[in-house]
Amino acid sequence: MLDAVAARLPRGRPAASVLPPALDRDQGLWLLGAAALTLLPHLAWLPLWTSALCGALLAWRALLLIEQRHPPWSLLVLALGVAAAAGVRYSFGHFFGKDPGIALLAILLCLKLLETDSARDIRAGVFLCFFLQLAVFLGDQSLPVAALALCATLVSVTALNALADRTADNRERLRVSALLLAHALPFMLVIFVLFPRLPGPLWGLPADAYSGLTGLSETMSPGSISNLGESGAIAFRAEFDGTPPPPAQRYWRGPVLTEFDGFTWHAARSAPRTEPAYAPDGPVYDYL
């Protein structure tokens, strides 16, 4: 009877991963190299304190890895993350937009590597590297940046290979990673040729959605003046017939934005009035 009951019991499931949870030196060095190459092109527009913090966190993790010491406490990593988020909020004034988002992701990547000690953490860190390698093209699409991003991708794939096969040497891991990227090259070329060129980003948010400029504009989006800068562009020119009015009276009413489509304010598309709704007072000046 007991044998029959035991036969009906489900057998134990195999372990989710045969890899030990500890992070060895080769895996950690490949992962840190991928993160360093990924963050390098972002240093051109990240705040100075963000770059310094990321460098310090990567150096700290490298020291722990070389000395084979355990990662810091999770509460310490959480406190650093909260402080870094507050710093991003103070530097940019908000969390929305390209620049604060990339700064926050860069810090989160370094904090994630600081506590990385398992195969799952390695995969999460590599995926964050992949995302930031794509994000770099939002700010710069030059050939040197593309070459640096390709090198970062190669090292990131090698970090995954180091996780999958601990017995292979580094030269073999690099060879397999380069071969994988070479296999993906035809698909990249097909997508580059056939994918339509869109006039704006896929998410519908302008690149400078949170950086406004002084002057006249035909549209305005909520939050577009959170970071106001002065524009030297000429708004318009006026030529007077005769003596121009004194500077105190040189006032022109700008466009009135009365229509809202859920994202952006626009000027009314109705026909303009033939007669003004107000009675002018004072001297009259003719200008073009």
C-alpha positions in Angstrom: 0.0 0.0 0.0 2.8 2.4 0.9 4.6 1.5 -2.3 1.4 2.4 -4.3 1.0 5.7 -2.6 4.7 6.5 -3.1 4.4 5.7 -6.8 1.6 8.3 -7.2 3.6 11.1 -5.6 5.1 13.5 -8.1 8.8 13.3 -8.6 10.9 16.2 -7.5 11.4 18.8 -10.2 14.9 19.5 -11.4 16.6 22.6 -10.2 15.9 25.8 -12.1 19.6 26.2 -12.8 22.6 23.9 -12.4 24.9 26.9 -12.0 26.0 27.8 -8.5 24.7 31.1 -7.2 28.1 32.6 -6.5 29.6 35.0 -9.0 33.1 34.0 -10.1 35.8 36.4 -11.2 35.5 35.9 -14.9 31.8 36.4 -15.0 32.1 39.5 -12.9 34.9 41.1 -14.9 33.0 40.5 -18.2 29.9 42.0 -16.7 31.8 45.0 -15.3 33.5 45.5 -18.6 30.2 45.5 -20.4 28.7 48.1 -18.0 31.8 50.4 -18.3 31.7 50.3 -22.1 27.9 50.8 -22.1 28.1 53.9 -19.8 31.2 55.4 -21.5 29.3 57.2 -24.4 26.6 58.5 -21.9 29.2 60.5 -19.9 29.0 63.3 -22.5 25.6 64.4 -21.3 25.2 62.8 -17.8 25.6 65.2 -14.8 29.1 65.1 -13.4 28.0 63.7 -10.0 26.1 60.8 -11.8 29.3 59.9 -13.8 31.4 60.0 -10.6 28.8 57.9 -8.7 28.7 55.2 -11.4 32.5 55.1 -11.6 32.7 54.7 -7.8 30.1 51.9 -7.7 31.8 50.0 -10.5 35.2 50.4 -8.8 33.7 49.2 -5.5 32.2 46.1 -7.1 35.5 45.3 -8.9 37.3 45.5 -5.6 34.8 43.2 -3.9 35.1 40.8 -6.8 38.9 40.7 -6.8 39.0 40.2 -3.0 36.2 37.6 -3.3 34.1 39.4 -0.7 30.3 39.3 -0.4 28.2 42.2 -1.8 27.0 44.9 0.6 23.8 44.7 2.5 20.6 45.2 0.6 19.5 48.0 2.9 22.7 49.9 2.0 22.0 49.4 -1.7 18.4 50.6 -1.2 19.6 53.7 0.6 22.0 54.5 -2.2 19.2 54.1 -4.7 16.9 56.4 -2.9 19.6 59.0 -2.5 20.5 58.8 -6.2 16.9 59.1 -7.2 16.6 62.3 -5.1 19.8 63.6 -6.8 18.3 63.0 -10.2 15.1 64.8 -9.1 17.1 67.7 -7.9 19.3 67.9 -11.0 16.6 67.7 -13.6 13.5 68.8 -11.7 11.5 65.7 -12.7 11.8 62.0 -13.6 10.2 62.2 -17.0 12.1 62.6 -20.3 15.2 61.2 -21.9 18.0 62.7 -19.9 16.7 62.0 -16.3 15.5 58.5 -17.4 19.0 57.6 -18.8 20.7 59.0 -15.7 18.4 57.0 -13.4 18.9 53.8 -15.4 22.7 54.3 -15.4 22.7 54.5 -11.6 20.3 51.6 -11.2 22.6 49.5 -13.5 25.6 50.1 -11.2 23.6 49.5 -8.1 22.3 46.2 -9.6 25.9 45.1 -10.3 26.9 46.0 -6.8 24.5 43.4 -5.4 24.9 40.8 -8.2 25.6 37.4 -6.9 23.6 35.0 -9.0 22.9 33.9 -12.5 19.6 35.8 -12.5 21.3 39.0 -11.5 23.9 38.6 -14.2 21.1 38.3 -16.8 19.3 41.3 -15.5 22.5 43.4 -15.6 23.2 42.4 -19.2 19.7 43.2 -20.2 20.1 46.7 -18.6 23.3 47.1 -20.6 21.5 46.2 -23.8 18.8 48.8 -23.1 21.3 51.6 -22.4 23.3 50.7 -25.5 20.2 51.5 -27.5 19.4 54.6 -25.5 22.8 56.1 -26.4 21.5 56.7 -30.0 18.9 59.0 -28.7 21.6 61.6 -28.1 24.3 60.7 -30.6 24.3 58.7 -33.8 27.8 59.2 -35.0 30.1 56.4 -36.2 32.4 56.4 -33.1 29.4 56.1 -30.8 28.1 53.2 -33.0 31.4 51.4 -32.9 31.6 51.8 -29.1 28.1 50.5 -28.7 29.0 47.5 -30.9 32.0 46.8 -28.7 29.8 47.0 -25.6 27.3 44.6 -27.2 30.1 42.2 -27.9 31.3 42.3 -24.3 27.7 41.9 -23.0 27.1 38.8 -25.1 30.4 37.4 -23.9 29.3 38.0 -20.3 26.2 35.8 -21.1 28.6 33.2 -22.7 30.7 33.2 -19.5 27.5 32.5 -17.6 26.5 29.6 -19.9 29.9 27.9 -20.1 32.3 28.2 -17.2 34.8 25.8 -18.7 35.6 27.8 -21.9 38.5 30.2 -22.0 38.0 33.9 -22.7 39.3 33.7 -26.3 36.7 31.0 -27.1 33.9 33.1 -25.5 34.8 36.1 -27.6 34.9 34.0 -30.7 31.4 32.6 -30.0 30.1 36.1 -29.2 31.5 37.5 -32.4 30.0 34.7 -34.4 26.6 35.3 -32.9 26.8 39.0 -33.8 27.9 38.1 -37.3 24.8 35.8 -37.7 22.6 38.8 -36.6 24.2 41.2 -39.1 21.9 40.2 -42.1 18.8 40.7 -40.0 20.1 44.1 -39.0 20.7 45.1 -42.6 17.2 44.0 -43.6 15.6 45.9 -40.8 17.7 49.0 -41.5 16.6 49.0 -45.2 12.9 48.0 -44.8 12.0 49.6 -41.5 10.2 53.0 -42.2 11.8 56.2 -41.1 9.4 57.9 -38.7 9.5 61.7 -38.2 9.5 61.4 -34.4 10.2 58.9 -31.7 7.9 55.8 -31.4 6.5 56.9 -28.0 5.3 60.2 -29.3 7.4 62.3 -26.9 9.6 65.0 -28.5 13.3 64.8 -27.6 13.1 68.2 -25.9 9.7 67.7 -24.3 10.9 69.0 -21.0 13.3 71.7 -22.3 11.5 74.9 -23.4 12.8 78.0 -25.1 11.8 81.6 -24.9 10.2 83.1 -28.0 7.1 82.5 -30.1 5.9 79.0 -30.8 2.8 77.6 -32.5 2.4 74.8 -30.1 3.0 74.1 -26.4 3.0 70.8 -24.5 2.5 70.4 -20.7 5.8 70.4 -18.9 7.7 71.9 -21.9 8.9 74.8 -19.8 10.2 72.9 -16.8 13.7 73.7 -18.1 13.6 77.1 -19.7 16.5 78.3 -21.9 16.9 81.5 -23.8 16.7 81.4 -27.6 18.6 83.7 -29.8 16.4 83.1 -32.8 14.5 86.1 -34.3 10.8 86.0 -33.6 9.8 88.5 -36.3 10.7 91.8 -37.9 8.6 95.0 -38.1 9.1 98.0 -40.4 7.2 101.2 -39.5 5.9 103.9 -41.9 7.3 106.9 -40.2 8.6 107.3 -36.7 8.4 104.1 -34.6 6.6 104.2 -31.3 8.6 104.5 -28.1 10.0 101.2 -26.7 7.4 101.2 -23.9 4.7 100.9 -26.5 6.3 98.2 -28.7 4.1 95.4 -27.5 2.6 92.8 -29.8 0.2 90.2 -28.7 1.4 86.7 -29.4 -0.6 83.7 -30.6 -3.3 82.5 -28.3 -3.4 78.7 -27.9 -7.0 77.7 -27.3 -7.3 74.1 -28.7 -5.9 71.1 -26.8 -5.7 67.6 -28.4 -4.8 65.8 -25.2 -1.1 66.3 -25.7 -0.4 69.7 -27.2 -2.0 73.1 -27.2 -2.6 74.7 -30.6 -3.8 78.0 -31.9 -7.5 78.1 -33.0 -8.0 76.9 -36.6 -11.0 79.1 -37.2 -11.0 82.0 -39.5 -9.6 85.2 -38.0 -11.9 88.1 -37.2 -12.3 90.9 -39.7 -12.8 93.4 -36.9 -11.1 93.3 -33.5 -13.3 92.6 -30.5 -11.9 95.6 -28.8 -11.6 99.4 -29.5 -8.0 100.6 -30.0 -7.0 103.7 -28.1 -4.1 106.0 -28.6 -2.0 106.8 -31.6 -2.1 104.5 -34.6 1.1 103.2 -36.2 1.4 101.4 -39.6 4.0 98.7 -39.9 4.8 95.6 -42.0 
